[in-house]
């Protein structure tokens, strides 16, 4: 089943119904599934419930690639992209909107119950004892709205804690939740339309063939909190990177300093320019400058070095090329599953390519 799923994904077949159809029409797919024809429900259930299996295969393939000399974890590039979720952009609600909809549904439920009771009294044969079909839908939606309100309050609490941790005053920013996929977020893309989806991240090694050595999905709208979490996704058996290169979006001075203090790594990224009070760029720094300013100066020195320029060029080819292959060649531009846990599973076992190599193809050889 695992080999069959990997093969179909590599052929651009993503939905469970398409994969089921391939078991009848595609010779290679029929061979991999031993001429059996699991239905789409079985396929969907398998890929939802076997994340541990996919994680184990991912680590095994990377270990095999390391033994074959196909991966050397010296320098690593981090990059991310916004991918659409299996959710409707029209289903976002604020806390106030959820409360209003809940009250309207409660009134509807009371009205339907009154109608059912009246019909039951008029019909002595019991034909009116059945509740109207609208009642079940109204009750179900009311329950979903109540659960969404709980998630919304939890998300508001987490946002306040995050602002407090950063030393900022909590802003009265309106938090919204999607009723189709509660974990999906409205993510802004520079120069492009806002997408309802997730922030997909990869770590690509730069020493040999540019294989992906770590992958995860986040709901964070920005990348500046994700450098550490992405590095944590690299399996220990593969090794620890010595150099890490990213783009400006990952700039986070305090977090970068903490990562370099915890691990023997050297981080590179183009920093934001530092300006003085008049708006011009600063050229001098004092000892009173904070950690953020000092890290910007250090990052600028590293990026201006020959090694920094070399890593930036490799990152453009390997990391950005990886997403170009996934989206444009394989046609994977949105997730099929809903919920952060399921989406992370889908992103983990998706056969990611870079150039003409795929880390999953090695497991099929």
C-alpha positions as CSV (number, residue, x, y, z in Angstrom):
1,X,0.0,0.0,0.0
2,X,2.8,2.4,0.9
3,X,4.7,1.8,-2.4
4,X,1.5,2.1,-4.3
5,X,0.7,5.5,-2.8
6,X,4.2,6.8,-3.4
7,X,4.1,5.7,-7.0
8,X,0.8,7.4,-7.7
9,X,1.8,10.6,-6.0
10,X,5.0,10.6,-8.1
11,X,2.7,10.3,-11.2
12,X,0.6,13.3,-10.2
13,X,-2.4,11.3,-8.8
14,X,-3.3,12.8,-5.4
15,X,-6.9,12.0,-4.6
16,X,-7.9,8.7,-3.2
17,X,-10.4,8.2,-6.0
18,X,-7.7,8.8,-8.7
19,X,-5.5,6.3,-6.9
20,X,-8.3,3.7,-6.8
21,X,-8.9,4.1,-10.5
22,X,-5.1,3.6,-11.2
23,X,-5.4,0.1,-9.7
24,X,-7.6,-0.8,-12.7
25,X,-5.9,1.2,-15.5
26,X,-2.2,1.5,-14.7
27,X,-0.1,-1.6,-15.1
28,X,2.6,-0.5,-12.7
29,X,0.0,0.5,-10.1
30,X,-1.7,-2.9,-10.5
31,X,1.7,-4.6,-9.9
32,X,2.4,-2.6,-6.8
33,X,-1.0,-3.4,-5.2
34,X,-0.8,-7.1,-6.3
35,X,-3.7,-6.7,-8.6
36,X,-6.0,-5.8,-5.7
37,X,-8.3,-2.9,-5.9
38,X,-8.7,-1.1,-2.5
39,X,-11.5,1.4,-2.5
40,X,-10.9,5.1,-1.9
41,X,-12.2,4.9,1.7
42,X,-9.5,2.3,2.5
43,X,-6.8,4.4,0.8
44,X,-7.9,7.6,2.7
45,X,-8.0,5.8,6.0
46,X,-4.6,4.2,5.5
47,X,-2.8,7.5,4.8
48,X,-4.6,9.2,7.7
49,X,-3.7,6.6,10.3
50,X,-0.1,5.6,9.3
51,X,1.9,8.7,10.0
52,X,4.4,6.7,12.1
53,X,5.0,4.4,9.1
54,X,5.7,7.3,6.7
55,X,8.1,8.9,9.3
56,X,9.9,5.6,9.7
57,X,10.3,5.2,5.9
58,X,11.5,8.8,5.6
59,X,14.3,8.3,8.1
60,X,15.2,4.9,6.6
61,X,15.5,6.4,3.1
62,X,17.7,9.2,4.4
63,X,19.9,6.7,6.3
64,X,20.2,4.6,3.1
65,X,21.1,7.7,1.1
66,X,23.8,8.6,3.6
67,X,25.3,5.1,3.4
68,X,25.4,5.4,-0.4
69,X,27.1,8.8,-0.2
70,X,24.1,10.6,-1.7
71,X,23.7,13.0,1.3
72,X,26.3,14.8,3.4
73,X,24.8,17.1,6.0
74,X,27.3,19.9,5.9
75,X,25.2,22.9,4.6
76,X,21.5,23.0,4.7
77,X,19.0,25.5,3.1
78,X,15.6,26.3,4.7
79,X,12.7,27.5,2.7
80,X,8.9,27.6,2.8
81,X,5.9,28.0,0.6
82,X,2.2,28.7,1.2
83,X,0.0,25.8,0.0
84,X,-3.8,25.9,-0.2
85,X,-5.8,23.9,2.2
86,X,-8.9,21.8,1.5
87,X,-11.1,24.6,2.9
88,X,-13.4,27.3,1.7
89,X,-12.3,30.9,1.9
90,X,-15.9,32.0,2.6
91,X,-16.1,30.0,5.8
92,X,-14.0,32.2,8.1
93,X,-15.8,33.6,11.1
94,X,-15.0,35.9,14.0
95,X,-16.0,35.2,17.5
96,X,-18.9,37.7,17.2
97,X,-20.1,36.1,14.0
98,X,-20.0,32.7,15.6
99,X,-22.0,33.9,18.5
100,X,-24.7,35.4,16.3
101,X,-24.9,32.3,14.2
102,X,-25.1,30.1,17.3
103,X,-28.0,32.2,18.6
104,X,-29.8,32.0,15.3
105,X,-29.4,28.2,15.2
106,X,-30.7,27.9,18.8
107,X,-33.8,29.8,17.8
108,X,-34.2,27.5,14.7
109,X,-33.8,24.4,16.9
110,X,-36.5,25.6,19.3
111,X,-38.8,26.4,16.5
112,X,-38.3,22.9,14.9
113,X,-38.8,21.2,18.2
114,X,-42.1,23.1,18.7
115,X,-43.2,22.0,15.3
116,X,-42.3,18.4,15.9
117,X,-44.2,18.4,19.2
118,X,-47.3,20.0,17.6
119,X,-47.2,17.4,14.8
120,X,-46.9,14.6,17.4
121,X,-50.0,15.7,19.2
122,X,-52.0,16.0,16.0
123,X,-51.0,12.6,14.6
124,X,-52.2,9.9,16.9
125,X,-50.7,7.2,14.7
126,X,-47.2,8.3,15.5
127,X,-46.4,9.6,12.0
128,X,-45.5,13.0,13.5
129,X,-43.2,11.6,16.1
130,X,-40.2,11.9,13.8
131,X,-38.3,15.1,14.0
132,X,-38.0,17.3,10.9
133,X,-34.9,16.5,8.9
134,X,-33.8,20.1,9.3
135,X,-33.4,19.6,13.0
136,X,-30.5,17.2,12.7
137,X,-28.6,19.6,10.4
138,X,-29.3,22.6,12.7
139,X,-28.1,20.6,15.8
140,X,-25.0,19.4,14.0
141,X,-24.1,22.8,12.9
142,X,-24.7,24.3,16.3
143,X,-22.3,21.7,17.8
144,X,-19.7,22.5,15.2
145,X,-20.0,26.2,15.9
146,X,-19.7,25.6,19.6
147,X,-16.5,23.6,19.0
148,X,-15.2,26.4,16.7
149,X,-15.8,29.0,19.4
150,X,-13.7,26.9,21.8
151,X,-10.8,26.7,19.3
152,X,-11.1,30.4,18.6
153,X,-10.7,31.3,22.3
154,X,-7.7,29.0,22.6
155,X,-6.1,30.7,19.5
156,X,-6.7,34.1,21.0
157,X,-5.1,33.0,24.2
158,X,-2.0,31.7,22.3
159,X,-1.7,34.9,20.4
160,X,-1.7,37.0,23.5
161,X,1.0,34.7,25.1
162,X,3.1,35.0,21.9
163,X,2.8,38.8,22.0
164,X,3.7,38.9,25.7
165,X,6.7,36.6,25.1
166,X,8.0,39.0,22.4
167,X,7.7,41.9,24.8
168,X,5.0,43.6,22.8
169,X,1.6,45.0,23.9
170,X,-1.2,42.7,23.0
171,X,-2.9,44.2,19.9
172,X,-6.6,44.0,19.4
173,X,-6.3,42.0,16.2
174,X,-9.4,40.1,15.2
175,X,-8.9,36.4,15.1
176,X,-10.8,34.3,12.7
177,X,-11.4,30.6,12.4
178,X,-12.4,28.5,9.3
179,X,-15.4,26.2,9.8
180,X,-14.3,23.9,7.0
181,X,-10.7,23.3,8.3
182,X,-10.3,24.9,11.7
183,X,-6.5,24.7,11.5
184,X,-6.2,26.5,8.1
185,X,-5.1,30.2,8.2
186,X,-5.3,33.2,5.9
187,X,-1.7,33.5,4.7
188,X,-0.4,36.5,2.8
189,X,2.0,36.1,-0.1
190,X,4.1,38.9,-1.3
191,X,2.8,40.2,-4.6
192,X,0.2,37.4,-4.8
193,X,-3.3,36.7,-3.7
194,X,-3.9,35.7,-0.1
195,X,-4.2,31.9,0.3
196,X,-6.3,29.9,2.7
197,X,-3.9,27.1,3.7
198,X,-0.7,26.2,5.5
199,X,3.0,27.2,5.6
200,X,4.9,24.2,4.2
201,X,8.6,24.0,5.1
202,X,11.6,22.0,3.9
203,X,15.3,21.6,4.8
204,X,17.4,20.7,1.8
205,X,21.1,19.6,2.0
206,X,23.5,21.5,-0.4
207,X,26.6,19.3,-0.4
208,X,25.6,16.6,-2.8
209,X,22.3,16.0,-4.7
210,X,20.1,18.4,-2.8
211,X,17.9,15.9,-1.1
212,X,15.2,17.0,1.4
213,X,16.3,16.0,4.9
214,X,13.5,17.5,6.9
215,X,9.9,18.7,6.3
216,X,7.1,20.0,8.3
217,X,3.9,22.1,8.0
218,X,3.0,25.1,10.2
219,X,0.1,27.4,10.7
220,X,2.4,30.4,11.4
221,X,1.8,33.2,9.0
222,X,5.5,34.3,9.1
223,X,8.7,32.3,8.8
224,X,10.7,34.1,11.5
225,X,9.6,31.6,14.1
226,X,10.2,28.5,12.1
227,X,14.0,28.2,11.7
228,X,14.4,26.1,14.9
229,X,11.3,23.9,14.3
230,X,12.4,23.0,10.8
231,X,15.9,22.1,12.0
232,X,14.3,19.8,14.6
233,X,12.7,17.8,11.8
234,X,16.1,16.6,10.5
235,X,16.4,13.0,11.8
236,X,19.3,12.6,14.3
237,X,20.7,9.6,12.3
238,X,21.3,11.9,9.3
239,X,23.6,14.1,11.3
240,X,23.7,17.8,12.4
241,X,24.2,20.5,9.8
242,X,27.2,22.8,10.2
243,X,25.8,25.7,8.1
244,X,22.2,26.9,7.6
245,X,21.1,29.4,5.0
246,X,17.7,31.0,4.7
247,X,16.1,34.1,3.3
248,X,15.2,37.4,5.0
249,X,11.8,36.1,6.1
250,X,13.5,33.9,8.7
251,X,15.3,36.8,10.4
252,X,15.0,36.6,14.2
253,X,18.0,37.9,16.0
254,X,17.3,36.5,19.5
255,X,16.2,33.1,18.2
256,X,19.2,32.9,15.9
257,X,21.6,33.6,18.7
258,X,19.9,31.0,20.9
259,X,20.2,28.4,18.1
260,X,23.9,29.0,17.6
261,X,24.5,28.8,21.4
262,X,22.7,25.4,21.6
263,X,24.2,23.8,18.4
264,X,27.5,24.0,16.6
265,X,26.0,25.6,13.6
266,X,26.5,28.8,11.6
267,X,23.4,30.6,10.3
268,X,23.3,32.8,7.2
269,X,20.4,35.0,6.0
270,X,20.2,38.5,4.4
271,X,19.2,40.9,7.2
272,X,16.9,43.8,7.0
273,X,18.8,47.1,6.7
274,X,19.4,49.0,9.9
275,X,18.3,52.7,9.7
276,X,19.0,55.6,12.0
277,X,16.4,58.2,13.1
278,X,16.7,60.2,9.9
279,X,15.8,57.2,7.7
280,X,19.2,56.6,6.3
281,X,21.0,53.4,6.8
282,X,23.3,53.1,9.8
283,X,27.0,52.4,9.3
284,X,28.2,52.4,12.9
285,X,27.1,50.4,15.8
286,X,27.5,50.9,19.5
287,X,27.9,48.6,22.4
288,X,24.5,49.6,23.6
289,X,22.9,48.0,20.5
290,X,20.5,45.1,21.3
291,X,20.8,41.5,20.3
292,X,18.6,42.1,17.3
293,X,20.9,44.9,15.9
294,X,24.1,43.0,16.7
295,X,22.8,39.9,14.9
296,X,21.8,42.0,11.9
297,X,25.4,43.3,11.7
298,X,26.8,39.8,12.0
299,X,24.5,38.4,9.4
300,X,25.4,41.2,7.0
301,X,29.1,40.3,7.4
302,X,28.4,36.6,6.8
303,X,26.3,37.2,3.7
304,X,28.9,39.6,2.2
305,X,31.6,36.9,2.6
306,X,32.4,34.6,-0.4
307,X,31.0,31.7,1.5
308,X,27.8,33.5,2.2
309,X,27.3,34.4,-1.5
310,X,28.0,30.8,-2.5
311,X,25.4,29.5,-0.1
312,X,22.8,32.0,-1.3
313,X,23.3,30.9,-4.9
314,X,23.0,27.2,-3.9
315,X,19.8,27.9,-2.0
316,X,18.2,29.5,-5.0
317,X,18.9,26.5,-7.1
318,X,18.2,23.7,-4.6
319,X,15.5,25.0,-2.2
320,X,13.5,27.2,-4.4
321,X,13.8,24.7,-7.3
322,X,12.4,22.1,-5.0
323,X,9.1,23.9,-4.7
324,X,9.0,24.7,-8.4
325,X,9.2,21.0,-9.1
326,X,6.5,20.1,-6.6
327,X,4.1,22.8,-7.8
328,X,4.7,23.1,-11.5
329,X,5.9,19.7,-12.6
330,X,4.0,17.4,-10.2
331,X,1.0,19.8,-9.9
332,X,0.7,19.6,-6.1
333,X,-0.6,23.0,-5.1
334,X,-3.1,22.2,-2.4
335,X,-3.6,19.6,0.4
336,X,-6.3,17.0,0.1
337,X,-6.7,16.3,3.9
338,X,-8.0,18.6,6.6
339,X,-6.5,19.4,10.0
340,X,-2.8,20.2,10.8
341,X,-1.9,16.6,11.9
342,X,-3.3,15.1,8.7
343,X,-1.7,17.8,6.5
344,X,1.7,17.2,8.1
345,X,1.3,13.5,7.3
346,X,0.4,14.3,3.7
347,X,3.4,16.6,3.3
348,X,5.8,14.1,4.9
349,X,5.0,11.2,2.5
350,X,4.6,13.4,-0.6
351,X,7.3,12.3,-3.0
352,X,9.3,15.6,-3.2
353,X,11.7,16.1,-6.1
354,X,14.7,18.3,-6.6
355,X,16.3,18.3,-10.0
356,X,15.7,14.7,-11.3
357,X,16.1,13.0,-8.0
358,X,13.4,12.0,-5.5
359,X,14.2,10.8,-2.0
360,X,11.3,8.4,-2.2
361,X,12.4,6.7,-5.3
362,X,15.4,5.2,-3.5
363,X,12.9,3.2,-1.3
364,X,11.5,1.6,-4.4
365,X,14.8,0.5,-5.9
